[in-house]
Amino acid sequence: MTTETSISKPNPVFKAVPSETKPPEAGTCAGIHADRPVGAEKKAAGVGAAVPRLGDLQLMLEELKSSDSVRRAAAAAALGRTADNAAVPGLIAALDDSDADVARQAAKSLGSLGNAAAVDPLVAVVNNREGYFHSAVRIAAIHSLGELRDLRAVVPLLNAIRDPLADASAEAIRALSLLPDPRGVPALLEVVRNENGFFLATTRRAAILGLAHIGGKQALCELRFVASNQWEDATVRAAALEAAPPGSNLVAGA
């Protein structure tokens, strides 16, 4: 797992899972989303101002093909507010946009639209087999898979828990806790217990909250153990106490 420093300062190269990490071949970097902070300040000025009215679906789809990345990002964001499934194919295509802001907006909008056709394309982003996708795009895709609540996403999300970027790992935990699949509980227990020291406190905190959301006897037992463990990380222990169901008295002897 990356250190706390590397969470706030992403590496200036593309993110890949450890087995895929290797120097890019000469001449290929232009085809990869550089893993640097996306241009939020640039997009803030353009989103909502550079696209047609919300009802003009066809015009917004045309904007996705604009030569201006600000306009494309604005269109991708606006299409997510249309509640029109006709926007889905265009947004799926926009996941591969060369601009990471555009791809991120497309991933977010696909989650908002709630169409199951988006699951496999979003899974491909999360899997990131070619190391193409910016971490912000992957995190948005993970979030949207949680919104879609499709069980096809379970295995990719389980794998994403071990993403070398802690923010992506924590988002995968949050998404997995929304899916009605029994494999989620053991995975989150592994994160909380952190026997190999891989997970940061922020990721373990997300797992605590995920267990609280899933509920059940096993989850409550783990929350009770963490809350009563005086040697536990303060952030993680506080999360266990805060996430407790009313009247559960998690701390032993309380």
C-alpha positions in Angstrom: 0.0 0.0 0.0 1.2 3.5 -0.8 2.4 5.7 2.1 0.4 8.6 3.3 2.6 11.0 1.3 2.0 9.2 -1.9 -1.8 9.5 -1.5 -1.7 13.3 -1.6 1.1 13.3 -4.2 0.3 10.7 -6.9 3.3 9.4 -8.9 3.8 11.3 -12.1 3.3 8.1 -14.2 0.4 5.9 -14.9 -0.9 3.6 -12.2 -0.9 -0.1 -12.6 -1.3 -3.0 -10.3 2.1 -4.2 -9.0 2.4 -7.1 -11.5 1.8 -4.7 -14.3 4.1 -1.9 -13.2 6.9 -1.4 -15.8 8.4 1.6 -17.6 6.3 2.5 -20.7 7.8 2.0 -24.0 9.2 4.9 -25.9 6.5 6.9 -27.7 3.6 5.4 -25.7 3.1 8.0 -22.9 0.9 10.2 -25.1 -1.7 7.4 -25.1 -1.8 7.0 -21.3 -3.6 9.2 -18.7 -0.7 10.6 -16.7 -1.4 10.0 -13.1 -1.3 13.6 -12.0 -4.0 15.8 -10.5 -6.7 16.4 -13.0 -7.5 20.0 -14.0 -10.4 20.6 -11.7 -10.0 24.4 -11.8 -10.0 24.4 -15.6 -13.1 22.3 -15.7 -15.0 24.2 -13.0 -15.2 27.2 -15.3 -16.5 25.1 -18.2 -18.9 22.6 -16.7 -22.4 23.7 -17.2 -21.5 26.8 -19.2 -20.2 25.3 -22.4 -23.0 22.9 -23.3 -26.5 23.2 -24.6 -29.6 23.0 -22.3 -30.2 19.8 -20.4 -33.0 18.8 -22.7 -31.0 19.0 -25.9 -29.7 15.4 -25.7 -28.4 15.1 -29.2 -26.5 18.4 -29.0 -24.9 17.2 -25.8 -23.9 14.0 -27.4 -22.3 16.0 -30.2 -20.4 18.0 -27.6 -18.7 14.8 -26.5 -16.9 15.0 -29.9 -15.8 18.6 -29.5 -12.1 19.3 -30.0 -12.2 21.3 -26.7 -11.8 19.0 -23.7 -13.6 21.5 -21.4 -16.7 21.2 -23.6 -16.4 17.4 -23.7 -16.1 17.2 -19.9 -19.1 19.6 -19.5 -21.2 17.5 -21.9 -20.3 14.3 -20.0 -21.3 15.8 -16.7 -24.6 17.2 -18.1 -25.5 13.9 -19.8 -25.5 12.3 -16.3 -28.3 14.6 -15.3 -30.6 13.7 -18.2 -31.9 10.4 -16.8 -32.0 9.3 -20.5 -30.5 5.9 -21.3 -29.8 7.2 -24.9 -26.8 8.9 -23.3 -25.2 5.6 -22.2 -23.4 4.6 -25.4 -21.8 8.0 -25.8 -20.6 8.1 -22.2 -19.2 4.6 -22.5 -17.2 5.7 -25.5 -16.0 8.8 -23.5 -14.4 6.5 -20.9 -11.5 6.2 -23.4 -11.2 9.9 -23.9 -7.6 11.1 -24.0 -8.4 13.7 -21.4 -8.8 12.3 -17.9 -11.3 14.9 -16.8 -13.6 13.9 -19.6 -13.3 10.2 -18.8 -13.9 10.8 -15.1 -17.1 12.8 -15.8 -18.2 10.0 -18.1 -17.6 7.4 -15.4 -19.5 9.4 -12.8 -22.5 10.0 -15.2 -22.8 6.3 -16.0 -23.3 5.6 -12.3 -25.9 8.3 -12.1 -27.9 6.9 -15.1 -28.1 3.5 -13.5 -28.0 1.5 -16.7 -26.6 -2.1 -16.4 -25.0 -1.8 -19.8 -22.3 0.4 -18.1 -21.1 -2.3 -15.8 -18.7 -4.2 -18.0 -17.1 -1.0 -19.4 -16.7 0.4 -15.9 -15.2 -2.9 -14.8 -12.7 -2.6 -17.6 -11.6 0.8 -16.3 -11.2 -0.6 -12.8 -9.2 -3.6 -14.0 -7.0 -1.2 -15.9 -5.2 -4.1 -17.7 -3.2 -1.8 -20.0 -2.4 0.8 -17.3 -4.1 3.5 -19.3 -6.6 5.0 -16.9 -5.8 7.9 -14.5 -6.4 7.0 -10.8 -9.2 9.7 -10.7 -11.0 7.9 -13.6 -10.6 4.5 -11.8 -11.9 5.9 -8.5 -15.0 7.4 -10.3 -15.6 4.0 -12.0 -15.4 2.2 -8.7 -17.9 4.6 -7.1 -20.3 4.2 -10.0 -20.1 0.4 -9.7 -21.2 0.8 -6.2 -24.1 2.9 -7.3 -25.1 0.3 -10.0 -25.2 -2.5 -7.4 -24.6 -5.2 -10.0 -23.0 -8.4 -8.8 -20.7 -8.6 -11.8 -18.7 -5.9 -10.1 -18.0 -8.0 -7.0 -14.7 -9.7 -8.1 -13.2 -6.5 -9.7 -14.0 -4.6 -6.5 -12.5 -7.3 -4.3 -9.3 -7.0 -6.4 -9.4 -3.2 -6.2 -9.3 -3.4 -2.5 -5.6 -4.2 -2.9 -5.0 -1.3 -5.2 -1.6 0.3 -4.5 -3.4 3.7 -4.2 -5.2 4.0 -0.9 -7.9 6.3 -2.2 -8.9 3.7 -4.8 -8.8 0.9 -2.2 -11.0 2.8 0.2 -13.5 3.6 -2.6 -13.6 -0.1 -3.5 -14.4 -1.0 0.1 -17.3 1.6 0.1 -18.7 0.3 -3.2 -18.4 -3.4 -2.1 -20.3 -2.6 1.1 -23.3 -1.6 -1.0 -23.5 -4.9 -2.9 -25.6 -7.7 -1.5 -22.9 -10.4 -1.7 -21.6 -12.5 1.2 -18.0 -12.3 -0.1 -17.8 -8.7 1.1 -17.7 -9.4 4.8 -14.5 -11.6 4.8 -12.8 -9.1 2.5 -13.5 -6.2 4.8 -12.6 -8.3 7.9 -9.2 -8.9 6.2 -8.7 -5.2 5.8 -9.6 -4.3 9.3 -7.4 -7.0 10.8 -4.5 -6.0 8.5 -2.3 -8.9 9.5 0.3 -8.1 6.8 0.4 -4.4 7.5 -0.6 -3.6 3.9 -3.5 -1.2 4.6 -3.3 2.3 5.8 -5.6 3.6 8.6 -7.7 5.5 6.2 -8.5 2.3 4.3 -9.1 0.3 7.5 -11.5 3.0 8.6 -13.4 2.6 5.3 -13.7 -1.1 6.0 -15.0 -0.5 9.5 -17.7 1.8 8.1 -18.4 -0.8 5.4 -18.9 -3.5 8.0 -21.3 -1.3 10.0 -23.3 -0.7 6.8 -23.5 -4.4 6.0 -24.4 -5.3 9.6 -24.9 -8.8 11.0 -23.4 -10.7 13.9 -20.0 -11.2 12.5 -19.6 -7.5 11.6 -20.8 -6.4 15.0 -18.4 -8.8 16.7 -15.5 -7.2 14.8 -16.6 -3.7 15.6 -16.8 -4.6 19.3 -13.3 -6.1 19.3 -11.8 -3.0 17.5 -13.6 -0.5 19.7 -12.4 -2.2 22.9 -8.8 -2.7 21.8 -6.7 0.0 23.5 -3.8 -0.8 21.2 -5.7 -0.2 18.1 -5.0 2.8 15.8 -7.0 5.8 17.2 -8.6 6.6 13.9 -9.8 3.0 13.3 -11.0 2.6 16.9 -12.9 5.9 16.8 -14.6 4.7 13.5 -15.7 1.5 15.2 -17.2 3.5 18.1 -18.9 6.0 15.8 -20.3 3.3 13.5 -21.9 1.3 16.3 -25.6 0.7 16.0 -27.6 2.5 18.8 -27.5 0.6 22.0 -24.8 -1.8 20.9 -22.4 -0.9 23.7 -19.3 -1.9 21.7 -16.7 -1.2 24.4 -16.4 -4.2 26.7 -17.7 -3.4 30.1 -19.7 -0.4 28.9 
